[in-house]
Amino acid sequence: MAIGKELGDFTLKSTGTSYAEEGGIVRLDCEGTATGYGTVLGTLRFQGEPGAKTGALSWRGQGFLENGDTITGTGEGNWEEIGKHQWRTRLLVSTSDGGCHASDGVLDLATRTLTGKMLDWS
């Protein structure tokens, strides 16, 4: 499989965070916009032991298109610390319309903003 052309970008803002008592799991609820998906709501699930600099990542979300349709998406991947209060997120996302794309983003923990690109996955 190869990563291809850029499909668009996304900007999401954290609206809430929850921490699991066990397993080093942090859930980040997000909302924002993504090219081709309109308004997007979803949850990122970060996993890693306390103090870890990398770990597993998953996404569950929904896009609300301008025409009134909705598309759900699920993704799996990794996160890694890349700087002071910044994590890189990389996911492979499958959508309910049969699509699949790679997601490459940066979560700025200070501003609680995740921005990035969606790339063709073929």
Residue frames as a rotation matrix with the C-alpha (Angstrom) as fourth column:
MET 1
0.582 0.814 0.000 0.00
0.814 -0.582 0.000 0.00
0.000 0.000 -1.000 0.00
ALA 2
-0.564 -0.776 0.280 1.21
0.786 -0.609 -0.105 3.49
0.253 0.161 0.954 -0.81
ILE 3
0.086 0.512 -0.854 0.32
0.586 -0.719 -0.373 6.91
-0.806 -0.469 -0.362 0.50
GLY 4
-0.157 -0.060 0.986 -0.70
0.974 -0.173 0.145 9.13
0.162 0.983 0.085 -2.37
LYS 5
-0.519 -0.063 0.853 -1.88
0.312 -0.943 0.120 12.63
0.796 0.328 0.509 -3.02
GLU 6
-0.963 0.185 -0.196 -3.22
0.104 -0.418 -0.903 15.00
-0.249 -0.890 0.383 -0.43
LEU 7
-0.401 0.900 0.170 -7.02
0.817 0.267 0.511 14.83
0.415 0.344 -0.842 -0.15
GLY 8
0.425 0.548 0.720 -7.52
0.085 -0.816 0.571 17.74
0.901 -0.182 -0.393 2.20
ASP 9
-0.730 -0.676 0.096 -6.92
0.010 -0.151 -0.988 18.95
0.683 -0.721 0.117 5.71
PHE 10
0.358 0.823 -0.440 -8.58
0.577 0.175 0.798 19.02
0.734 -0.540 -0.412 9.09
THR 11
-0.684 -0.436 0.584 -8.66
-0.234 -0.627 -0.743 21.27
0.690 -0.645 0.327 12.13
LEU 12
0.292 0.752 -0.591 -10.13
0.424 0.452 0.784 19.93
0.857 -0.480 -0.187 15.35
LYS 13
-0.345 -0.301 0.889 -10.38
-0.625 -0.634 -0.457 21.48
0.701 -0.713 0.031 18.79
SER 14
-0.739 0.054 -0.671 -10.55
0.454 0.776 -0.438 19.48
0.497 -0.628 -0.598 22.01
THR 15
-0.060 0.801 0.596 -13.86
-0.428 -0.560 0.710 19.94
0.902 -0.212 0.376 23.82
GLY 16
0.658 0.248 0.711 -13.09
-0.753 0.207 0.624 17.61
0.007 -0.946 0.323 26.72
THR 17
-0.278 -0.809 -0.519 -10.66
-0.576 0.572 -0.584 15.08
0.769 0.137 -0.625 28.10
SER 18
0.760 0.431 0.487 -11.10
-0.648 0.432 0.628 11.98
0.060 -0.793 0.607 30.25
TYR 19
-0.361 -0.928 -0.094 -8.54
-0.834 0.366 -0.413 9.72
0.418 -0.070 -0.906 31.87
ALA 20
0.556 0.481 -0.678 -9.09
-0.175 0.865 0.470 6.01
0.813 -0.143 0.565 32.54
GLU 21
0.727 -0.258 0.637 -8.08
-0.664 -0.028 0.747 4.73
-0.175 -0.966 -0.191 35.96
GLU 22
0.233 -0.627 0.743 -6.19
0.020 0.767 0.641 1.82
-0.972 -0.134 0.191 34.40
GLY 23
0.390 -0.092 0.916 -4.28
0.795 0.536 -0.284 1.16
-0.465 0.839 0.282 31.20
GLY 24
-0.514 -0.689 -0.511 -2.90
0.353 -0.713 0.606 4.63
-0.782 0.131 0.610 30.54
ILE 25
-0.341 0.491 0.802 -5.85
0.925 0.023 0.380 5.62
0.168 0.871 -0.461 28.34
VAL 26
-0.617 0.191 -0.764 -6.75
0.097 -0.944 -0.314 9.24
-0.781 -0.268 0.564 27.60
ARG 27
-0.088 0.668 0.739 -9.86
0.989 0.149 -0.016 10.13
-0.121 0.729 -0.674 25.59
LEU 28
-0.778 -0.197 -0.596 -9.96
0.124 -0.979 0.162 13.45
-0.615 0.052 0.786 23.79
ASP 29
0.218 0.902 0.372 -13.35
0.810 0.045 -0.585 14.61
-0.544 0.429 -0.721 22.47
CYS 30
-0.772 -0.587 -0.244 -12.98
0.285 -0.662 0.693 16.84
-0.569 0.465 0.678 19.41
GLU 31
0.494 0.826 0.271 -14.98
0.643 -0.137 -0.754 18.98
-0.586 0.546 -0.599 17.03
GLY 32
-0.320 -0.597 -0.736 -14.03
-0.171 -0.728 0.664 20.93
-0.932 0.338 0.131 13.94
THR 33
0.711 0.507 -0.488 -13.95
-0.539 -0.054 -0.841 20.64
-0.452 0.861 0.234 10.16
ALA 34
-0.311 -0.773 0.552 -12.36
0.044 0.569 0.821 18.38
-0.949 0.280 -0.143 7.57
THR 35
-0.530 0.037 -0.847 -12.22
-0.803 -0.344 0.487 18.71
-0.274 0.938 0.212 3.79
GLY 36
-0.608 0.356 -0.710 -15.03
-0.404 0.631 0.662 16.63
0.684 0.689 -0.240 2.27
TYR 37
-0.513 0.391 -0.764 -16.59
0.686 0.721 -0.092 15.81
0.515 -0.572 -0.638 5.65
GLY 38
0.251 0.648 0.719 -17.97
0.075 -0.753 0.653 19.18
0.965 -0.110 -0.238 6.77
THR 39
0.185 -0.089 0.979 -18.40
-0.929 -0.340 0.145 19.50
0.320 -0.936 -0.146 10.51
VAL 40
-0.024 -0.312 -0.950 -16.68
-0.006 0.950 -0.312 16.63
1.000 -0.002 -0.025 12.31
LEU 41
0.407 0.120 0.905 -17.28
-0.903 -0.095 0.419 15.30
0.136 -0.988 0.070 15.83
GLY 42
0.544 -0.208 -0.813 -15.26
-0.052 0.959 -0.279 12.47
0.837 0.194 0.511 17.30
THR 43
0.853 -0.285 0.437 -13.08
-0.448 0.027 0.893 10.93
-0.267 -0.958 -0.105 19.98
LEU 44
0.189 -0.882 -0.432 -9.36
-0.480 0.301 -0.824 10.19
0.857 0.363 -0.366 19.90
ARG 45
0.983 0.071 0.170 -8.21
-0.182 0.513 0.839 7.45
-0.028 -0.855 0.517 22.27
PHE 46
0.194 -0.980 -0.030 -4.53
-0.690 -0.115 -0.715 7.63
0.698 0.160 -0.699 23.25
GLN 47
0.993 0.063 -0.096 -2.88
0.020 0.730 0.683 4.71
0.113 -0.680 0.724 25.00
GLY 48
0.107 -0.994 -0.025 0.49
0.069 0.033 -0.997 4.67
0.992 0.105 0.072 26.74
GLU 49
0.225 -0.109 -0.968 1.90
0.937 0.296 0.184 4.18
0.266 -0.949 0.169 30.18
PRO 50
0.953 0.108 -0.284 2.37
0.213 -0.904 0.370 7.34
-0.217 -0.413 -0.885 32.29
GLY 51
0.299 -0.873 -0.384 5.37
-0.341 -0.474 0.812 9.25
-0.891 -0.112 -0.440 30.96
ALA 52
0.082 -0.239 0.968 5.37
0.732 0.673 0.104 7.37
-0.676 0.700 0.230 27.64
LYS 53
-0.375 -0.296 -0.879 6.52
-0.329 -0.844 0.424 9.23
-0.867 0.448 0.219 24.54
THR 54
-0.684 0.233 -0.691 4.66
-0.667 0.182 0.722 7.00
0.295 0.955 0.031 22.07
GLY 55
-0.669 0.482 0.565 1.66
-0.120 0.681 -0.723 4.68
-0.733 -0.551 -0.398 22.00
ALA 56
-0.672 0.535 0.512 -1.42
0.740 0.484 0.466 3.38
0.002 0.692 -0.722 20.23
LEU 57
-0.771 0.445 -0.455 -4.12
-0.355 -0.894 -0.273 5.72
-0.529 -0.049 0.847 18.92
SER 58
-0.603 0.634 0.485 -7.67
0.794 0.538 0.284 5.22
-0.081 0.556 -0.827 17.68
TRP 59
-0.899 0.376 -0.226 -10.39
-0.401 -0.913 0.075 7.48
-0.178 0.158 0.971 16.23
ARG 60
-0.452 0.862 0.229 -14.16
0.883 0.469 -0.021 7.18
-0.126 0.193 -0.973 16.17
GLY 61
-0.698 0.148 -0.700 -16.06
-0.009 -0.980 -0.199 10.02
-0.716 -0.132 0.686 14.57
GLN 62
0.079 0.810 0.581 -18.74
0.900 0.193 -0.391 11.35
-0.429 0.554 -0.714 12.27
GLY 63
-0.936 -0.326 -0.134 -18.82
0.216 -0.830 0.514 13.97
-0.279 0.452 0.847 9.54
PHE 64
0.076 0.988 -0.131 -21.93
0.556 -0.151 -0.818 16.03
-0.828 -0.011 -0.561 8.82
LEU 65
-0.674 -0.399 0.622 -21.98
0.722 -0.178 0.669 16.89
-0.156 0.900 0.408 5.13
GLU 66
-0.880 0.286 -0.378 -23.55
-0.289 -0.956 -0.051 20.05
-0.376 0.065 0.924 3.71
ASN 67
-0.601 0.669 -0.436 -26.17
-0.471 0.144 0.870 17.99
0.645 0.729 0.229 1.83
GLY 68
0.263 0.732 0.629 -27.49
-0.944 0.059 0.325 16.53
0.200 -0.679 0.706 5.10
ASP 69
0.678 -0.094 -0.729 -25.77
-0.002 0.991 -0.130 13.14
0.735 0.090 0.672 4.82
THR 70
0.585 -0.570 0.577 -23.43
-0.760 -0.138 0.635 11.78
-0.282 -0.810 -0.514 7.48
ILE 71
0.473 -0.546 -0.691 -20.32
-0.172 0.712 -0.680 9.61
0.864 0.441 0.243 7.20
THR 72
0.914 -0.233 0.332 -18.76
-0.306 0.144 0.941 7.73
-0.267 -0.962 0.060 10.10
GLY 73
0.411 -0.848 -0.335 -15.08
-0.423 0.148 -0.894 6.96
0.808 0.509 -0.297 10.37
THR 74
0.954 -0.240 0.178 -12.89
-0.053 0.451 0.891 4.64
-0.294 -0.860 0.418 12.41
GLY 75
0.567 -0.815 -0.119 -9.13
-0.397 -0.144 -0.906 4.77
0.722 0.561 -0.406 12.53
GLU 76
0.906 -0.410 -0.106 -6.17
0.328 0.522 0.787 3.02
-0.268 -0.748 0.607 14.12
GLY 77
0.556 -0.773 0.306 -2.59
0.139 -0.276 -0.951 4.19
0.819 0.572 -0.046 14.39
ASN 78
0.059 -0.681 -0.730 0.08
0.980 0.179 -0.087 5.70
0.190 -0.710 0.678 16.62
TRP 79
0.938 0.033 0.346 1.00
-0.020 -0.989 0.147 8.86
0.347 -0.145 -0.927 18.45
GLU 80
0.171 -0.916 -0.362 4.46
0.953 0.247 -0.175 10.10
0.249 -0.315 0.916 19.41
GLU 81
0.677 -0.053 -0.734 5.85
0.347 -0.857 0.382 13.07
-0.649 -0.513 -0.561 21.28
ILE 82
0.389 -0.527 0.756 7.60
0.872 -0.055 -0.487 15.40
0.298 0.848 0.438 18.81
GLY 83
-0.463 -0.528 0.712 8.28
0.220 -0.847 -0.484 18.48
0.859 -0.068 0.508 20.91
LYS 84
-0.990 0.083 -0.111 7.30
0.083 -0.280 -0.956 20.39
-0.110 -0.957 0.270 23.98
HIS 85
-0.375 0.927 0.006 3.59
-0.112 -0.039 -0.993 19.62
-0.920 -0.373 0.118 24.46
GLN 86
0.086 0.401 -0.912 3.20
-0.979 -0.138 -0.153 18.39
-0.187 0.906 0.380 20.87
TRP 87
-0.228 -0.060 0.972 2.21
-0.072 0.996 0.045 14.93
-0.971 -0.060 -0.232 19.68
ARG 88
-0.648 0.047 -0.761 2.22
-0.762 -0.014 0.648 13.64
0.020 0.999 0.044 16.11
THR 89
0.007 0.735 0.679 -0.83
-0.359 0.635 -0.684 11.53
-0.933 -0.238 0.268 15.23
ARG 90
-0.653 -0.179 -0.736 -0.85
-0.756 0.210 0.619 9.04
0.044 0.961 -0.273 12.36
LEU 91
-0.202 0.716 0.668 -3.92
-0.312 0.599 -0.737 6.96
-0.929 -0.357 0.102 11.54
LEU 92
-0.981 0.171 -0.085 -5.38
-0.021 0.347 0.938 4.81
0.190 0.922 -0.337 8.81
VAL 93
-0.567 0.823 -0.014 -9.08
-0.424 -0.307 -0.852 5.78
-0.706 -0.477 0.523 8.65
SER 94
-0.868 0.434 0.241 -11.92
0.473 0.576 0.666 3.72
0.150 0.693 -0.706 7.10
THR 95
-0.774 0.622 -0.121 -15.20
-0.554 -0.757 -0.348 5.52
-0.308 -0.202 0.930 6.35
SER 96
-0.282 0.779 0.560 -18.76
0.025 0.590 -0.807 4.26
-0.959 -0.214 -0.186 6.10
ASP 97
0.635 0.479 -0.606 -18.93
-0.561 -0.253 -0.788 5.25
-0.531 0.841 0.108 2.41
GLY 98
0.908 -0.290 0.302 -16.20
0.390 0.849 -0.357 2.68
-0.152 0.442 0.884 1.61
GLY 99
0.683 -0.670 0.292 -13.32
-0.269 -0.602 -0.752 5.14
0.679 0.435 -0.591 1.63
CYS 100
0.698 -0.580 -0.420 -9.93
0.694 0.404 0.596 4.80
-0.176 -0.708 0.684 3.24
HIS 101
0.616 -0.540 0.574 -7.31
-0.009 -0.733 -0.680 7.48
0.788 0.414 -0.456 3.86
ALA 102
-0.135 -0.734 -0.665 -4.23
0.915 0.165 -0.368 8.16
0.380 -0.658 0.650 5.93
SER 103
0.875 0.355 0.331 -4.30
0.171 -0.864 0.473 10.95
0.454 -0.357 -0.817 8.50
ASP 104
-0.119 -0.954 -0.276 -1.13
0.901 0.013 -0.434 12.77
0.418 -0.301 0.857 9.57
GLY 105
0.623 0.491 0.609 -1.55
0.203 -0.854 0.480 15.46
0.755 -0.175 -0.632 12.21
VAL 106
-0.657 -0.750 -0.078 -0.02
0.345 -0.207 -0.915 17.41
0.670 -0.628 0.395 15.07
LEU 107
0.560 0.771 -0.304 -1.79
0.609 -0.135 0.781 17.81
0.561 -0.623 -0.545 18.39
ASP 108
-0.500 -0.627 0.597 -0.69
0.010 -0.694 -0.720 20.97
0.866 -0.354 0.353 20.19
LEU 109
-0.164 0.446 -0.880 -1.53
0.882 0.465 0.071 20.30
0.441 -0.765 -0.470 23.82
ALA 110
-0.830 -0.199 -0.521 -1.10
0.449 -0.793 -0.411 23.95
-0.332 -0.575 0.748 24.86
THR 111
-0.759 0.570 -0.316 -3.85
-0.644 -0.728 0.235 25.12
-0.096 0.382 0.919 22.48
ARG 112
-0.365 0.574 0.733 -5.73
-0.043 0.776 -0.630 21.77
-0.930 -0.262 -0.259 22.47
THR 113
0.492 0.474 -0.731 -5.81
-0.714 -0.261 -0.650 21.88
-0.499 0.841 0.209 18.65
LEU 114
-0.128 -0.457 0.880 -5.22
0.299 0.829 0.473 19.02
-0.946 0.324 0.030 16.21
THR 115
0.528 0.213 -0.822 -4.36
-0.662 -0.503 -0.555 20.03
-0.532 0.837 -0.125 12.64
GLY 116
-0.385 -0.730 0.564 -3.22
-0.117 0.645 0.755 17.90
-0.915 0.225 -0.334 9.75
LYS 117
-0.391 0.114 -0.913 -3.64
-0.918 -0.119 0.378 16.39
-0.066 0.986 0.152 6.32
MET 118
0.421 0.501 0.756 -5.64
-0.235 0.865 -0.443 13.53
-0.876 0.009 0.482 4.85
LEU 119
-0.419 -0.696 -0.583 -3.79
-0.821 0.018 0.570 11.49
-0.387 0.718 -0.579 2.23
ASP 120
0.497 0.567 -0.657 -4.97
-0.816 0.563 -0.132 8.97
0.295 0.601 0.743 -0.36
TRP 121
-0.320 -0.522 0.791 -4.34
-0.674 0.712 0.197 5.38
-0.666 -0.470 -0.580 0.72
SER 122
0.626 0.551 -0.552 -4.33
-0.777 0.387 -0.496 2.90
-0.059 0.739 0.671 -2.16
